[in-house]
Amino acid sequence: MTYVSDRITIDERLCNGRPTIRGIGITVATVLEYLFAGDSREEILANHPVLEPEDIDACVEFALSVLNHSLTVRRLAT
């Protein structure tokens, strides 16, 4: 298992290697999809009691870091 941050992990044996929250089988993408669909943080936490508020923050931070890295790479390549 690789720790991308203190809350985001990647394990090839879990969720097909997609980034998950603390290795518990809930993917970063799932949390972001809930947020995008309009679910509040409170709704997400109520529906997934194993999650903590900091997990949601970590998902957003992870997405931003991936986006910023992708943009940086693209800019350098042109």
PDB file of N, CA, C and O in Angstrom:
ATOM      1  N   MET A   1       0.840  -1.172   0.000  1.00  0.00           N
ATOM      2  CA  MET A   1       0.000   0.000   0.000  1.00  0.00           C
ATOM      3  C   MET A   1       0.887   1.237   0.000  1.00  0.00           C
ATOM      4  O   MET A   1       1.838   1.334   0.775  1.00  0.00           O
ATOM      5  N   THR A   2       0.570   2.159  -0.860  1.00  0.00           N
ATOM      6  CA  THR A   2       1.293   3.416  -0.953  1.00  0.00           C
ATOM      7  C   THR A   2       0.454   4.529  -0.345  1.00  0.00           C
ATOM      8  O   THR A   2      -0.727   4.673  -0.662  1.00  0.00           O
ATOM      9  N   TYR A   3       1.064   5.308   0.523  1.00  0.00           N
ATOM     10  CA  TYR A   3       0.376   6.457   1.110  1.00  0.00           C
ATOM     11  C   TYR A   3       0.682   7.693   0.271  1.00  0.00           C
ATOM     12  O   TYR A   3       1.825   8.145   0.211  1.00  0.00           O
ATOM     13  N   VAL A   4      -0.350   8.236  -0.376  1.00  0.00           N
ATOM     14  CA  VAL A   4      -0.200   9.450  -1.167  1.00  0.00           C
ATOM     15  C   VAL A   4      -0.211  10.649  -0.226  1.00  0.00           C
ATOM     16  O   VAL A   4       0.492  11.634  -0.449  1.00  0.00           O
ATOM     17  N   SER A   5      -1.006  10.552   0.814  1.00  0.00           N
ATOM     18  CA  SER A   5      -1.041  11.538   1.888  1.00  0.00           C
ATOM     19  C   SER A   5      -1.371  10.765   3.160  1.00  0.00           C
ATOM     20  O   SER A   5      -1.417   9.536   3.136  1.00  0.00           O
ATOM     21  N   ASP A   6      -1.595  11.449   4.243  1.00  0.00           N
ATOM     22  CA  ASP A   6      -1.904  10.726   5.476  1.00  0.00           C
ATOM     23  C   ASP A   6      -3.270  10.044   5.424  1.00  0.00           C
ATOM     24  O   ASP A   6      -3.568   9.212   6.280  1.00  0.00           O
ATOM     25  N   ARG A   7      -4.110  10.380   4.433  1.00  0.00           N
ATOM     26  CA  ARG A   7      -5.447   9.804   4.337  1.00  0.00           C
ATOM     27  C   ARG A   7      -5.743   9.125   3.009  1.00  0.00           C
ATOM     28  O   ARG A   7      -6.713   8.372   2.913  1.00  0.00           O
ATOM     29  N   ILE A   8      -4.945   9.366   1.996  1.00  0.00           N
ATOM     30  CA  ILE A   8      -5.193   8.792   0.666  1.00  0.00           C
ATOM     31  C   ILE A   8      -4.155   7.704   0.400  1.00  0.00           C
ATOM     32  O   ILE A   8      -2.950   7.928   0.517  1.00  0.00           O
ATOM     33  N   THR A   9      -4.656   6.515   0.036  1.00  0.00           N
ATOM     34  CA  THR A   9      -3.776   5.379  -0.213  1.00  0.00           C
ATOM     35  C   THR A   9      -4.063   4.770  -1.577  1.00  0.00           C
ATOM     36  O   THR A   9      -5.159   4.901  -2.121  1.00  0.00           O
ATOM     37  N   ILE A  10      -3.051   4.101  -2.110  1.00  0.00           N
ATOM     38  CA  ILE A  10      -3.210   3.346  -3.355  1.00  0.00           C
ATOM     39  C   ILE A  10      -2.674   1.945  -3.105  1.00  0.00           C
ATOM     40  O   ILE A  10      -1.527   1.755  -2.701  1.00  0.00           O
ATOM     41  N   ASP A  11      -3.538   0.974  -3.358  1.00  0.00           N
ATOM     42  CA  ASP A  11      -3.179  -0.429  -3.184  1.00  0.00           C
ATOM     43  C   ASP A  11      -3.728  -1.173  -4.393  1.00  0.00           C
ATOM     44  O   ASP A  11      -4.938  -1.180  -4.620  1.00  0.00           O
ATOM     45  N   GLU A  12      -2.867  -1.787  -5.153  1.00  0.00           N
ATOM     46  CA  GLU A  12      -3.283  -2.495  -6.375  1.00  0.00           C
ATOM     47  C   GLU A  12      -4.318  -3.582  -6.086  1.00  0.00           C
ATOM     48  O   GLU A  12      -5.070  -3.969  -6.981  1.00  0.00           O
ATOM     49  N   ARG A  13      -4.365  -4.073  -4.863  1.00  0.00           N
ATOM     50  CA  ARG A  13      -5.311  -5.139  -4.506  1.00  0.00           C
ATOM     51  C   ARG A  13      -6.666  -4.596  -4.077  1.00  0.00           C
ATOM     52  O   ARG A  13      -7.586  -5.376  -3.828  1.00  0.00           O
ATOM     53  N   LEU A  14      -6.810  -3.297  -3.985  1.00  0.00           N
ATOM     54  CA  LEU A  14      -8.037  -2.679  -3.487  1.00  0.00           C
ATOM     55  C   LEU A  14      -8.597  -1.715  -4.522  1.00  0.00           C
ATOM     56  O   LEU A  14      -7.903  -0.793  -4.950  1.00  0.00           O
ATOM     57  N   CYS A  15      -9.823  -1.917  -4.921  1.00  0.00           N
ATOM     58  CA  CYS A  15     -10.515  -1.026  -5.874  1.00  0.00           C
ATOM     59  C   CYS A  15      -9.721  -0.842  -7.166  1.00  0.00           C
ATOM     60  O   CYS A  15      -9.674   0.253  -7.725  1.00  0.00           O
ATOM     61  N   ASN A  16      -9.105  -1.916  -7.628  1.00  0.00           N
ATOM     62  CA  ASN A  16      -8.331  -1.896  -8.874  1.00  0.00           C
ATOM     63  C   ASN A  16      -7.228  -0.841  -8.877  1.00  0.00           C
ATOM     64  O   ASN A  16      -6.891  -0.294  -9.927  1.00  0.00           O
ATOM     65  N   GLY A  17      -6.674  -0.560  -7.718  1.00  0.00           N
ATOM     66  CA  GLY A  17      -5.562   0.378  -7.627  1.00  0.00           C
ATOM     67  C   GLY A  17      -5.962   1.842  -7.650  1.00  0.00           C
ATOM     68  O   GLY A  17      -5.102   2.720  -7.722  1.00  0.00           O
ATOM     69  N   ARG A  18      -7.252   2.111  -7.590  1.00  0.00           N
ATOM     70  CA  ARG A  18      -7.700   3.509  -7.557  1.00  0.00           C
ATOM     71  C   ARG A  18      -7.417   4.097  -6.179  1.00  0.00           C
ATOM     72  O   ARG A  18      -7.428   3.366  -5.189  1.00  0.00           O
ATOM     73  N   PRO A  19      -7.167   5.394  -6.094  1.00  0.00           N
ATOM     74  CA  PRO A  19      -6.916   6.018  -4.788  1.00  0.00           C
ATOM     75  C   PRO A  19      -8.125   5.847  -3.857  1.00  0.00           C
ATOM     76  O   PRO A  19      -9.263   6.117  -4.241  1.00  0.00           O
ATOM     77  N   THR A  20      -7.858   5.401  -2.650  1.00  0.00           N
ATOM     78  CA  THR A  20      -8.906   5.204  -1.655  1.00  0.00           C
ATOM     79  C   THR A  20      -8.595   6.001  -0.397  1.00  0.00           C
ATOM     80  O   THR A  20      -7.496   6.526  -0.216  1.00  0.00           O
ATOM     81  N   ILE A  21      -9.591   6.070   0.452  1.00  0.00           N
ATOM     82  CA  ILE A  21      -9.437   6.768   1.719  1.00  0.00           C
ATOM     83  C   ILE A  21      -8.985   5.773   2.779  1.00  0.00           C
ATOM     84  O   ILE A  21      -9.716   4.843   3.119  1.00  0.00           O
ATOM     85  N   ARG A  22      -7.799   5.969   3.289  1.00  0.00           N
ATOM     86  CA  ARG A  22      -7.234   5.163   4.373  1.00  0.00           C
ATOM     87  C   ARG A  22      -7.348   3.670   4.131  1.00  0.00           C
ATOM     88  O   ARG A  22      -7.423   2.895   5.084  1.00  0.00           O
ATOM     89  N   GLY A  23      -7.363   3.252   2.871  1.00  0.00           N
ATOM     90  CA  GLY A  23      -7.391   1.833   2.569  1.00  0.00           C
ATOM     91  C   GLY A  23      -8.674   1.124   2.969  1.00  0.00           C
ATOM     92  O   GLY A  23      -8.676  -0.096   3.130  1.00  0.00           O
ATOM     93  N   ILE A  24      -9.778   1.872   3.135  1.00  0.00           N
ATOM     94  CA  ILE A  24     -11.026   1.255   3.595  1.00  0.00           C
ATOM     95  C   ILE A  24     -11.972   0.900   2.458  1.00  0.00           C
ATOM     96  O   ILE A  24     -13.083   0.435   2.713  1.00  0.00           O
ATOM     97  N   GLY A  25     -11.570   1.102   1.233  1.00  0.00           N
ATOM     98  CA  GLY A  25     -12.395   0.674   0.109  1.00  0.00           C
ATOM     99  C   GLY A  25     -13.378   1.710  -0.397  1.00  0.00           C
ATOM    100  O   GLY A  25     -14.215   1.397  -1.243  1.00  0.00           O
ATOM    101  N   ILE A  26     -13.299   2.920   0.092  1.00  0.00           N
ATOM    102  CA  ILE A  26     -14.098   4.023  -0.461  1.00  0.00           C
ATOM    103  C   ILE A  26     -13.129   4.867  -1.271  1.00  0.00           C
ATOM    104  O   ILE A  26     -12.140   5.378  -0.745  1.00  0.00           O
ATOM    105  N   THR A  27     -13.424   5.007  -2.564  1.00  0.00           N
ATOM    106  CA  THR A  27     -12.486   5.711  -3.428  1.00  0.00           C
ATOM    107  C   THR A  27     -12.640   7.228  -3.319  1.00  0.00           C
ATOM    108  O   THR A  27     -13.688   7.750  -2.939  1.00  0.00           O
ATOM    109  N   VAL A  28     -11.558   7.904  -3.665  1.00  0.00           N
ATOM    110  CA  VAL A  28     -11.579   9.362  -3.741  1.00  0.00           C
ATOM    111  C   VAL A  28     -12.634   9.785  -4.749  1.00  0.00           C
ATOM    112  O   VAL A  28     -13.379  10.735  -4.510  1.00  0.00           O
ATOM    113  N   ALA A  29     -12.701   9.086  -5.874  1.00  0.00           N
ATOM    114  CA  ALA A  29     -13.668   9.424  -6.923  1.00  0.00           C
ATOM    115  C   ALA A  29     -15.099   9.338  -6.403  1.00  0.00           C
ATOM    116  O   ALA A  29     -15.934  10.168  -6.763  1.00  0.00           O
ATOM    117  N   THR A  30     -15.392   8.357  -5.570  1.00  0.00           N
ATOM    118  CA  THR A  30     -16.745   8.214  -5.027  1.00  0.00           C
ATOM    119  C   THR A  30     -17.127   9.440  -4.210  1.00  0.00           C
ATOM    120  O   THR A  30     -18.223   9.978  -4.370  1.00  0.00           O
ATOM    121  N   VAL A  31     -16.241   9.879  -3.348  1.00  0.00           N
ATOM    122  CA  VAL A  31     -16.520  11.052  -2.515  1.00  0.00           C
ATOM    123  C   VAL A  31     -16.687  12.288  -3.400  1.00  0.00           C
ATOM    124  O   VAL A  31     -17.595  13.089  -3.178  1.00  0.00           O
ATOM    125  N   LEU A  32     -15.824  12.447  -4.392  1.00  0.00           N
ATOM    126  CA  LEU A  32     -15.935  13.606  -5.285  1.00  0.00           C
ATOM    127  C   LEU A  32     -17.236  13.562  -6.089  1.00  0.00           C
ATOM    128  O   LEU A  32     -17.843  14.603  -6.342  1.00  0.00           O
ATOM    129  N   GLU A  33     -17.663  12.367  -6.488  1.00  0.00           N
ATOM    130  CA  GLU A  33     -18.928  12.224  -7.213  1.00  0.00           C
ATOM    131  C   GLU A  33     -20.108  12.638  -6.341  1.00  0.00           C
ATOM    132  O   GLU A  33     -21.031  13.296  -6.819  1.00  0.00           O
ATOM    133  N   TYR A  34     -20.084  12.259  -5.067  1.00  0.00           N
ATOM    134  CA  TYR A  34     -21.143  12.700  -4.150  1.00  0.00           C
ATOM    135  C   TYR A  34     -21.173  14.223  -4.055  1.00  0.00           C
ATOM    136  O   TYR A  34     -22.239  14.834  -4.132  1.00  0.00           O
ATOM    137  N   LEU A  35     -20.009  14.829  -3.889  1.00  0.00           N
ATOM    138  CA  LEU A  35     -19.942  16.290  -3.791  1.00  0.00           C
ATOM    139  C   LEU A  35     -20.459  16.943  -5.074  1.00  0.00           C
ATOM    140  O   LEU A  35     -21.221  17.908  -5.025  1.00  0.00           O
ATOM    141  N   PHE A  36     -20.043  16.414  -6.206  1.00  0.00           N
ATOM    142  CA  PHE A  36     -20.457  16.966  -7.499  1.00  0.00           C
ATOM    143  C   PHE A  36     -21.970  16.826  -7.685  1.00  0.00           C
ATOM    144  O   PHE A  36     -22.605  17.689  -8.292  1.00  0.00           O
ATOM    145  N   ALA A  37     -22.541  15.745  -7.165  1.00  0.00           N
ATOM    146  CA  ALA A  37     -23.986  15.523  -7.281  1.00  0.00           C
ATOM    147  C   ALA A  37     -24.797  16.436  -6.352  1.00  0.00           C
ATOM    148  O   ALA A  37     -26.025  16.479  -6.426  1.00  0.00           O
ATOM    149  N   GLY A  38     -24.090  17.163  -5.477  1.00  0.00           N
ATOM    150  CA  GLY A  38     -24.775  18.105  -4.599  1.00  0.00           C
ATOM    151  C   GLY A  38     -24.975  17.626  -3.175  1.00  0.00           C
ATOM    152  O   GLY A  38     -25.597  18.319  -2.369  1.00  0.00           O
ATOM    153  N   ASP A  39     -24.451  16.437  -2.851  1.00  0.00           N
ATOM    154  CA  ASP A  39     -24.558  15.960  -1.474  1.00  0.00           C
ATOM    155  C   ASP A  39     -23.700  16.839  -0.567  1.00  0.00           C
ATOM    156  O   ASP A  39     -22.593  17.233  -0.932  1.00  0.00           O
ATOM    157  N   SER A  40     -24.218  17.134   0.599  1.00  0.00           N
ATOM    158  CA  SER A  40     -23.444  17.926   1.559  1.00  0.00           C
ATOM    159  C   SER A  40     -22.442  17.020   2.269  1.00  0.00           C
ATOM    160  O   SER A  40     -22.555  15.794   2.247  1.00  0.00           O
ATOM    161  N   ARG A  41     -21.475  17.651   2.890  1.00  0.00           N
ATOM    162  CA  ARG A  41     -20.498  16.892   3.682  1.00  0.00           C
ATOM    163  C   ARG A  41     -21.216  16.078   4.759  1.00  0.00           C
ATOM    164  O   ARG A  41     -20.868  14.928   5.025  1.00  0.00           O
ATOM    165  N   GLU A  42     -22.225  16.702   5.372  1.00  0.00           N
ATOM    166  CA  GLU A  42     -22.971  16.035   6.430  1.00  0.00           C
ATOM    167  C   GLU A  42     -23.694  14.797   5.905  1.00  0.00           C
ATOM    168  O   GLU A  42     -23.736  13.771   6.584  1.00  0.00           O
ATOM    169  N   GLU A  43     -24.263  14.884   4.702  1.00  0.00           N
ATOM    170  CA  GLU A  43     -24.946  13.733   4.110  1.00  0.00           C
ATOM    171  C   GLU A  43     -23.957  12.602   3.816  1.00  0.00           C
ATOM    172  O   GLU A  43     -24.236  11.433   4.079  1.00  0.00           O
ATOM    173  N   ILE A  44     -22.816  12.967   3.276  1.00  0.00           N
ATOM    174  CA  ILE A  44     -21.799  11.954   2.967  1.00  0.00           C
ATOM    175  C   ILE A  44     -21.353  11.256   4.249  1.00  0.00           C
ATOM    176  O   ILE A  44     -21.255  10.030   4.292  1.00  0.00           O
ATOM    177  N   LEU A  45     -21.086  12.033   5.281  1.00  0.00           N
ATOM    178  CA  LEU A  45     -20.634  11.453   6.550  1.00  0.00           C
ATOM    179  C   LEU A  45     -21.724  10.597   7.197  1.00  0.00           C
ATOM    180  O   LEU A  45     -21.425   9.568   7.803  1.00  0.00           O
ATOM    181  N   ALA A  46     -22.972  11.012   7.074  1.00  0.00           N
ATOM    182  CA  ALA A  46     -24.078  10.229   7.644  1.00  0.00           C
ATOM    183  C   ALA A  46     -24.257   8.905   6.898  1.00  0.00           C
ATOM    184  O   ALA A  46     -24.566   7.882   7.510  1.00  0.00           O
ATOM    185  N   ASN A  47     -24.065   8.926   5.583  1.00  0.00           N
ATOM    186  CA  ASN A  47     -24.230   7.714   4.777  1.00  0.00           C
ATOM    187  C   ASN A  47     -23.035   6.775   4.847  1.00  0.00           C
ATOM    188  O   ASN A  47     -23.148   5.590   4.533  1.00  0.00           O
ATOM    189  N   HIS A  48     -21.890   7.309   5.259  1.00  0.00           N
ATOM    190  CA  HIS A  48     -20.657   6.522   5.365  1.00  0.00           C
ATOM    191  C   HIS A  48     -20.001   6.825   6.711  1.00  0.00           C
ATOM    192  O   HIS A  48     -19.036   7.586   6.772  1.00  0.00           O
ATOM    193  N   PRO A  49     -20.519   6.234   7.790  1.00  0.00           N
ATOM    194  CA  PRO A  49     -20.035   6.571   9.132  1.00  0.00           C
ATOM    195  C   PRO A  49     -18.550   6.306   9.361  1.00  0.00           C
ATOM    196  O   PRO A  49     -17.965   6.841  10.303  1.00  0.00           O
ATOM    197  N   VAL A  50     -17.940   5.492   8.515  1.00  0.00           N
ATOM    198  CA  VAL A  50     -16.511   5.209   8.662  1.00  0.00           C
ATOM    199  C   VAL A  50     -15.664   6.411   8.227  1.00  0.00           C
ATOM    200  O   VAL A  50     -14.492   6.511   8.591  1.00  0.00           O
ATOM    201  N   LEU A  51     -16.255   7.311   7.456  1.00  0.00           N
ATOM    202  CA  LEU A  51     -15.523   8.499   6.996  1.00  0.00           C
ATOM    203  C   LEU A  51     -15.472   9.565   8.084  1.00  0.00           C
ATOM    204  O   LEU A  51     -16.339   9.639   8.955  1.00  0.00           O
ATOM    205  N   GLU A  52     -14.437  10.382   8.006  1.00  0.00           N
ATOM    206  CA  GLU A  52     -14.257  11.510   8.905  1.00  0.00           C
ATOM    207  C   GLU A  52     -14.225  12.783   8.062  1.00  0.00           C
ATOM    208  O   GLU A  52     -13.888  12.727   6.880  1.00  0.00           O
ATOM    209  N   PRO A  53     -14.566  13.921   8.646  1.00  0.00           N
ATOM    210  CA  PRO A  53     -14.560  15.170   7.871  1.00  0.00           C
ATOM    211  C   PRO A  53     -13.225  15.420   7.160  1.00  0.00           C
ATOM    212  O   PRO A  53     -13.203  15.945   6.047  1.00  0.00           O
ATOM    213  N   GLU A  54     -12.127  15.050   7.795  1.00  0.00           N
ATOM    214  CA  GLU A  54     -10.806  15.248   7.198  1.00  0.00           C
ATOM    215  C   GLU A  54     -10.610  14.396   5.941  1.00  0.00           C
ATOM    216  O   GLU A  54      -9.808  14.739   5.072  1.00  0.00           O
ATOM    217  N   ASP A  55     -11.343  13.288   5.850  1.00  0.00           N
ATOM    218  CA  ASP A  55     -11.257  12.449   4.650  1.00  0.00           C
ATOM    219  C   ASP A  55     -11.808  13.192   3.434  1.00  0.00           C
ATOM    220  O   ASP A  55     -11.243  13.114   2.343  1.00  0.00           O
ATOM    221  N   ILE A  56     -12.897  13.900   3.625  1.00  0.00           N
ATOM    222  CA  ILE A  56     -13.486  14.661   2.521  1.00  0.00           C
ATOM    223  C   ILE A  56     -12.527  15.769   2.098  1.00  0.00           C
ATOM    224  O   ILE A  56     -12.319  15.987   0.905  1.00  0.00           O
ATOM    225  N   ASP A  57     -11.948  16.462   3.059  1.00  0.00           N
ATOM    226  CA  ASP A  57     -10.951  17.492   2.739  1.00  0.00           C
ATOM    227  C   ASP A  57      -9.789  16.895   1.954  1.00  0.00           C
ATOM    228  O   ASP A  57      -9.312  17.494   0.991  1.00  0.00           O
ATOM    229  N   ALA A  58      -9.338  15.724   2.363  1.00  0.00           N
ATOM    230  CA  ALA A  58      -8.209  15.077   1.692  1.00  0.00           C
ATOM    231  C   ALA A  58      -8.554  14.721   0.251  1.00  0.00           C
ATOM    232  O   ALA A  58      -7.695  14.805  -0.627  1.00  0.00           O
ATOM    233  N   CYS A  59      -9.787  14.327   0.000  1.00  0.00           N
ATOM    234  CA  CYS A  59     -10.208  14.000  -1.370  1.00  0.00           C
ATOM    235  C   CYS A  59     -10.153  15.230  -2.263  1.00  0.00           C
ATOM    236  O   CYS A  59      -9.668  15.161  -3.393  1.00  0.00           O
ATOM    237  N   VAL A  60     -10.645  16.343  -1.763  1.00  0.00           N
ATOM    238  CA  VAL A  60     -10.627  17.581  -2.546  1.00  0.00           C
ATOM    239  C   VAL A  60      -9.187  18.034  -2.775  1.00  0.00           C
ATOM    240  O   VAL A  60      -8.833  18.432  -3.885  1.00  0.00           O
ATOM    241  N   GLU A  61      -8.365  17.978  -1.746  1.00  0.00           N
ATOM    242  CA  GLU A  61      -6.963  18.360  -1.893  1.00  0.00           C
ATOM    243  C   GLU A  61      -6.240  17.451  -2.890  1.00  0.00           C
ATOM    244  O   GLU A  61      -5.421  17.920  -3.681  1.00  0.00           O
ATOM    245  N   PHE A  62      -6.544  16.156  -2.850  1.00  0.00           N
ATOM    246  CA  PHE A  62      -5.931  15.216  -3.774  1.00  0.00           C
ATOM    247  C   PHE A  62      -6.319  15.562  -5.215  1.00  0.00           C
ATOM    248  O   PHE A  62      -5.466  15.595  -6.101  1.00  0.00           O
ATOM    249  N   ALA A  63      -7.596  15.815  -5.438  1.00  0.00           N
ATOM    250  CA  ALA A  63      -8.062  16.163  -6.788  1.00  0.00           C
ATOM    251  C   ALA A  63      -7.392  17.437  -7.283  1.00  0.00           C
ATOM    252  O   ALA A  63      -6.989  17.514  -8.443  1.00  0.00           O
ATOM    253  N   LEU A  64      -7.271  18.417  -6.431  1.00  0.00           N
ATOM    254  CA  LEU A  64      -6.605  19.655  -6.829  1.00  0.00           C
ATOM    255  C   LEU A  64      -5.128  19.431  -7.148  1.00  0.00           C
ATOM    256  O   LEU A  64      -4.599  20.010  -8.097  1.00  0.00           O
ATOM    257  N   SER A  65      -4.478  18.604  -6.367  1.00  0.00           N
ATOM    258  CA  SER A  65      -3.057  18.355  -6.627  1.00  0.00           C
ATOM    259  C   SER A  65      -2.869  17.613  -7.942  1.00  0.00           C
ATOM    260  O   SER A  65      -1.923  17.896  -8.678  1.00  0.00           O
ATOM    261  N   VAL A  66      -3.750  16.672  -8.249  1.00  0.00           N
ATOM    262  CA  VAL A  66      -3.663  15.951  -9.523  1.00  0.00           C
ATOM    263  C   VAL A  66      -3.901  16.915 -10.675  1.00  0.00           C
ATOM    264  O   VAL A  66      -3.174  16.894 -11.667  1.00  0.00           O
ATOM    265  N   LEU A  67      -4.910  17.752 -10.546  1.00  0.00           N
ATOM    266  CA  LEU A  67      -5.213  18.725 -11.594  1.00  0.00           C
ATOM    267  C   LEU A  67      -4.055  19.701 -11.789  1.00  0.00           C
ATOM    268  O   LEU A  67      -3.656  19.976 -12.920  1.00  0.00           O
ATOM    269  N   ASN A  68      -3.527  20.214 -10.711  1.00  0.00           N
ATOM    270  CA  ASN A  68      -2.405  21.149 -10.819  1.00  0.00           C
ATOM    271  C   ASN A  68      -1.186  20.482 -11.441  1.00  0.00           C
ATOM    272  O   ASN A  68      -0.483  21.110 -12.233  1.00  0.00           O
ATOM    273  N   HIS A  69      -0.924  19.243 -11.105  1.00  0.00           N
ATOM    274  CA  HIS A  69       0.204  18.516 -11.693  1.00  0.00           C
ATOM    275  C   HIS A  69      -0.014  18.320 -13.186  1.00  0.00           C
ATOM    276  O   HIS A  69       0.907  18.521 -13.978  1.00  0.00           O
ATOM    277  N   SER A  70      -1.220  17.930 -13.577  1.00  0.00           N
ATOM    278  CA  SER A  70      -1.520  17.705 -14.992  1.00  0.00           C
ATOM    279  C   SER A  70      -1.348  18.983 -15.793  1.00  0.00           C
ATOM    280  O   SER A  70      -0.802  18.960 -16.896  1.00  0.00           O
ATOM    281  N   LEU A  71      -1.806  20.085 -15.246  1.00  0.00           N
ATOM    282  CA  LEU A  71      -1.672  21.349 -15.960  1.00  0.00           C
ATOM    283  C   LEU A  71      -0.209  21.763 -16.071  1.00  0.00           C
ATOM    284  O   LEU A  71       0.212  22.292 -17.100  1.00  0.00           O
ATOM    285  N   THR A  72       0.554  21.527 -15.031  1.00  0.00           N
ATOM    286  CA  THR A  72       1.967  21.858 -15.057  1.00  0.00           C
ATOM    287  C   THR A  72       2.689  21.031 -16.113  1.00  0.00           C
ATOM    288  O   THR A  72       3.492  21.566 -16.878  1.00  0.00           O
ATOM    289  N   VAL A  73       2.416  19.750 -16.161  1.00  0.00           N
ATOM    290  CA  VAL A  73       3.054  18.871 -17.142  1.00  0.00           C
ATOM    291  C   VAL A  73       2.692  19.295 -18.553  1.00  0.00           C
ATOM    292  O   VAL A  73       3.565  19.357 -19.419  1.00  0.00           O
ATOM    293  N   ARG A  74       1.438  19.583 -18.801  1.00  0.00           N
ATOM    294  CA  ARG A  74       0.985  19.971 -20.124  1.00  0.00           C
ATOM    295  C   ARG A  74       1.668  21.283 -20.543  1.00  0.00           C
ATOM    296  O   ARG A  74       2.103  21.410 -21.688  1.00  0.00           O
ATOM    297  N   ARG A  75       1.764  22.237 -19.646  1.00  0.00           N
ATOM    298  CA  ARG A  75       2.365  23.514 -19.960  1.00  0.00           C
ATOM    299  C   ARG A  75       3.839  23.342 -20.339  1.00  0.00           C
ATOM    300  O   ARG A  75       4.330  23.989 -21.264  1.00  0.00           O
ATOM    301  N   LEU A  76       4.526  22.477 -19.625  1.00  0.00           N
ATOM    302  CA  LEU A  76       5.943  22.267 -19.906  1.00  0.00           C
ATOM    303  C   LEU A  76       6.139  21.527 -21.230  1.00  0.00           C
ATOM    304  O   LEU A  76       7.155  21.712 -21.900  1.00  0.00           O
ATOM    305  N   ALA A  77       5.189  20.708 -21.598  1.00  0.00           N
ATOM    306  CA  ALA A  77       5.332  19.898 -22.803  1.00  0.00           C
ATOM    307  C   ALA A  77       5.112  20.699 -24.089  1.00  0.00           C
ATOM    308  O   ALA A  77       5.547  20.274 -25.159  1.00  0.00           O
ATOM    309  N   THR A  78       4.448  21.844 -23.997  1.00  0.00           N
ATOM    310  CA  THR A  78       4.162  22.611 -25.213  1.00  0.00           C
ATOM    311  C   THR A  78       5.253  23.584 -25.541  1.00  0.00           C
ATOM    312  O   THR A  78       5.160  24.304 -26.535  1.00  0.00           O
TER     313      THR A  78
END
